[in-house]
Amino acid sequence: MSAINADEIQKIATLARLEMDAAERAKSGEQLARILNYVATLTEADVTGVEPFCPPTVNETTCRADRAGTVLSRAQALQNAPQTDSQFFQVPVVVK
């Protein structure tokens, strides 16, 4: 397995929103390389004749019955919201 370079570590840190100094990036790179090397050893396992594992699934729905129950009034629903416009929840813009 090839070594992880500093640019890749920085990209991973950026995606994870981590601020890392050079020493932390170096240590993380070494740790990540060890992890990837360990995982690469799985390719050496002899799996001849081993069927792929497919966990059993339950074909029936586990959803609850759709029944009307008690509901909150608009005022009750909005009372603990951090921001409202008196009718709706206000949330930060996610997509511009």
C-alpha positions, 0 to 999 in steps of 0.5 A, a space after each residue: 500500500 502506498 503512503 498517504 501524502 500530506 495533500 490527502 491528509 489535508 483533504 480528509 481533515 478539511 472534509 472532516 472539518 478538522 484543524 490540524 497542525 503539521 505534527 497532527 497531520 503527520 501523525 494522522 498520516 502514519 496512523 491512517 497508513 497503518 490502518 490501510 495496510 492492516 485492511 490490505 492484509 484481508 486480500 491475502 485471506 483464502 476465501 475459496 469456497 466461501 459463499 458471500 454473506 447475505 444477512 437475512 432480512 425480514 420481509 414484513 414491515 415493522 412500521 407502526 399502524 397509521 392512526 390519528 393521535 394527539 397533535 400539537 398546536 402551532 404555538 406548542 410546536 414552535 414554543 421551543 424553536 430557536 428561530 421562528 417567524 411566528 408560523 414556521 420554523 426558521 433554519 439556516 440556509 443549506 442549499 443556495 
